[in-house]
Amino acid sequence: MSGSLRLVLAGAWHHRRTHALVVLATAIATAVLTGALLVGDAVRETLRARAAERIGGVHLALASGDRFFRAALGEELARELAAPTASALLLDGVANTPDGKRRIGGVRVLGVDRAFFSLAPRPFDAEPAEGEAWLNATLASRLGLAPGQSFALRIAKPSPMPRDLVLAQAEEVSLGLRVQVGRVLGADEFGAFDLGAKPEEAPLVCVPRAWLERELELASRANLLLVGASAGGEAPTLERARAALRAHWTLEDGELRTREVHGSLRELYSPRVFLDTPVGAAAEELGTPLLGVLTYFVNELRSGERATPYSMVSALGRLGRAPSSADALEAELARIVPASEGELAIQQWLADDLRAASGAEIALRFWAIGVDRKLREETRSFRIGKVIALEGLSADPLLMPEFPGLHDSEHCRDWEPGAPVDLERIRDEDERWWEERKGTPKAFLALPAGRALWASRFGDLTALRWDPAAFPRFEAELRERLDPASLGLVFRDARAASLASGVATTDLGGLFLGLSFFLIASALLLVAMLFSFGLEQRASELGLYRALGFSPRAIARLFLGEGALLAGVGAVLGTAGALLYGDAVLHALQGAWSGAVGDLALRAARSPSTLAIGAGASFACALLPMLRVLGKMARREPLALLRAEVGAPPARELTRGVRRSKLLAWTSVALALLGLFYALLALEGAARAGALFGAGFAFLIACLAALRALLLASAEGARAFELGTIARLARQNTARRPGRSLGVAALLASGAFLVLSIEAHRLAPPRDPGARASGTGGFRLVAESTLPLFADLESPAGRSLAQLDEALFAGVELVPLRVRDGDEASCLSLAAPKEPRLLGVESARLALRGSFELAAALDLPAGASPWTLLTRDHDADIVPAIGDAASVAWSLHRALGDGIGYVDERGRPFEVRIVATLRDSLLQGALVIDAARFRERFPSISGARQLLVDAPAERAEPLARALERSFADLGLQVTESRARLAAFQRVQNTYLQVFQLLGFLGLLLGSAGLGLVVLRNVLERRGELALLRALGWRARDLRALLLREHLFLVGAGLAIGGLAALAPALASLGQGASFGAFALLFTLGAANAFLWVLLGALVATRAPLLSALRG
Amino acid sequence: MSLLELDGVAKNFPGAEVLRGIDLRLEAARSAALVGPSGSGKSTILHLIAGFLRPDRGAIRVAGIDVVRAGEDELAQLRNARVGFVFQEHHLLPQLSALDNALLPTLVGAAQPDARERAEHLLARVGLKERLRHRPEALSGGERQRVALVRALIRKPALLLADEPTGALDGKSAASLAELLSELNAEEGVALLVVTHSLPLARRMQQRFELVDGALRELVSA
């Protein structure tokens, strides 16, 4: 062993008691630092594992929503791609316990078979039996169910016709099933299956697909197709899958059907009633002569006083290429179709019924196809252009599309369309027409005239007809031309999306490191102080080495070696402590701090690399202050070191220090004032809070610099000092070690400032939830449903249909929101959102109300509402959106003007561009776009799944209860907007709480440093204190002296911190900050510091006098 | 009643019987020297009188105060007002000037309005008129000890205890301090009990006691 090493080891061992504290402080810093990194690891590992559990062995997915393709398509693609596939039905549902006491909404109901579970994280060969349901643990736990028990499942019933169409049935939107729990699926058994990014396990039920198909009357249909990897582990690429889909899909998969109709023609039609716009466009591009049909249900055909109720009217016209020669169809059209768009051709039967002849005026009254299901009747008048005979094409009952509730009815009295029908008005002759001729139209329009009345986002044709003899390949060519993606049949890389969402939106490790900064800094400061004290104690040893010819560098190496040994041992011990600390934080995150991570069950991760990084960083951080202390000591004169005169800085240094401190103090005061006035006069919101925090910090620096100047000046001016009281002696003693004294005051001031100013950022919901320019937007209630709500709650008729008490709705305004499911982008989710949930709202209504508080907007004219930005014209593929400022900044990591890529139902990519942000709003977690653009991009998403309810305070609760009662089957739940906002704010408040707690721990550690300084001062001055006792000072006189000395520092530190925190507090007036909490924190800090000082004073007065006098 | 009375005072330390029933009387304004070999327990007697130590048995009274039975506060008051102490080492506070060091006892206990004047007067009396504002580091050993002497006298004590006051001084300084002690004994009317190895200093005292083997005997002047 080398001599130096022996010296290092001997020194370390000899001073082991002093060193133990250095090791302890280093261990604390290491534990906190590494522990914070471990928390980050745990979050990353949890999200990664969750993502892997959600996606299992699935690589590609095709989710077609309300369009149901052939389940056999999956098998065809499996053969083509040589990869396993699973076809499934994916629907929303609500689960109820048999006693109805527990109701869980937002349940994903999957109709599956064995193929689905073969793609699970841990594949297995089984499937639920008929009437059996396999639940995931989340749902089983929420319902309190175990295998063998039954429960009621209400499933969204698919509608062949988009439910936003007024004629679609809105009554039976769900199907009730009673099922028995067969198995509780673990996360590795696809219990966590989800194609979204939400890390928390959402409720899931798996039932047999075949059984569900039967119950829903969806023969061999599916709306979810999953593709896994081949046995060799190779997964098909997205391109291959898309190509395979194009090769194998049929018109049937797009819910398009063909049949033979009148005149040996073939017809393309859809159970969805309207042909999607891309279908018509693709058919026209084929160049085939086509007959376009658009048939609609009218409530009345009236001529003068006579009226015929409830009839079909068809608009007919040529599409595509004109036929090369006149054919039979041409002649028929010439006979039936009116010559002009203002004319109507009517059946002779109708002419007789209305007693109307050519030239007479007929009024058509019908339910307008609006943007939603609002019942609005329109009336249009036409002149009778011709009266036609009931024959040929005009006698074809197949001109009526498959209107749900109509087309398969034997009698008119069996009609059950979505819109109100007054069966009393149906006469015998109407009944006879229906029984004999079903939906044969009673009148005809030219196609352009019909389109002008009934074209919508769902399409402008109900059928296309062509001559199969002339164009036998029409269907095949249409299939080839039509991109299945335009009908919503599009594969996406589900695995990549899921794994990408397995990344935290915020690095929680970094965040905790930031939150623990003060605690770590306090521990490191303690390391520096303890090491410094140790060196001062050994100053004569240093001097001896110098006297013996050791160079300053050699001495520094020697002591640094000892320091490195201490830091190393501390880092190793701290790493063990980090495991405990990390576990403790994780435990807290699942308990008291669960607000920070929501329901996410975190898994501990102990990566060796993280432990090594944490230990290494802590080791380096502990060595740095040691280096600084050593550097200062090495500069001392050998003689001074030998005499252990290391405390007082030279007079020249004092003078210079006073000058510099004053300069710093004045500069900081100027900056603080500048920041304060700028923040109060020119800034708003978060910018103001940030500027005020900065101003407070500048003031803190100013005060500490002033204190330093005062201490140095006191030390410098001690020669001229004259005693008179203990207080003056105490003040002079305080100035004896200006650096040490300032360190204590600065630590306490910084701790107090941080803890108190953080309190100023605490959030609370607005006191008046009815205030429109607030986070609630003036809406007291928020209603959310699992299944879409189609009732028109804004009209008395709609409310009456829903059997709601009209009196409850006096002074109530409801704003419905359409929801396109997506990733949760609020602070409630830790996973990085890729495609945030989209909400469609009538933006003009929010603009009119002046709802919500604007945080920032892009190019918003003065005085204009930010909601007007949502309807502003942009490029065709850009949809403007508004989001919550916190969600946009922290979850999405976007700024104003940034865009997020989406693909619409037609497979068209578009960009949602953020044009404005709202402050602290209940719309967190989603992006809001205008309803019109929402419908354009997602035409099949019908009904509202969220309602913002502005209700008078006294009616809010009964209204909420009534809505929940009326729409229980839809899983509707109403919450107070304040509660919703508080849930969002809980996340920030929890982080603030964590920051405060860790800051407070730092403050405690800092005050432990204060205690150390007191003890050190007492130890160094034990001779002096003994002398005072020898001179007749009583114990209480000594205590008074020591208390005054150190309480001055405590008081100065806390007062400076408290005063500096006043500026940030200005930003929070009226928010969640509690001045009681301010006072409590301040008192706790002061009491803790006082205790340490008292302890030091007690130790000082209990030391044996004589031995202390002898030194 | 004498100013200082020790009756049968005994004190043992672990493994050593230091004092075996000491009897001592010192009248007001008198001076006495305590001599004896090193380790004989001379300083222990001073420490017992000042209340720094408690005897194993025996009685100690200073100005009628029972030092053995006195509480800590009573002892502190005794040391502050009635007994001055000069140590072999000066024990001046390095951060204070000579004047401030001298004033230290006046910061506690009864108010002493003339403290500053008295300190200046005494410092001038001991030859430090020009050194009032100097810190100990700027004073010689003899000067420091004189400041310590002034500090011991600032409260006008009835009894001044001096423990080897010249022990750390050179010959000249020691002689000067010895002369000063004698003069102040007379001028201030303070009784003086000095522990010393210095024969010249001992000779200046009116009484001399020798401590040998734990027993005290008075030496008669030759």
Interface residues (C-beta under 8 A of the other chain):
Chain A: A648 A718 R719 A720 F721 E722 L723 G724 T725 I726 L729 Q732 N733 R736 G1023 E1024 L1027 L1028 R1029 A1030 L1031 G1032 W1033 R1034 A1035 D1037 L1105 L1106 L1109
Chain B: H47 A50 F52 L53 E72 D73 A76 Q77 L78 R79 N80 A81 F85 F87 H91 L93 Q95 L96 S97 L99 D100 L103 L104 P105 L107 V108 G109 R133 R135 R151 R155
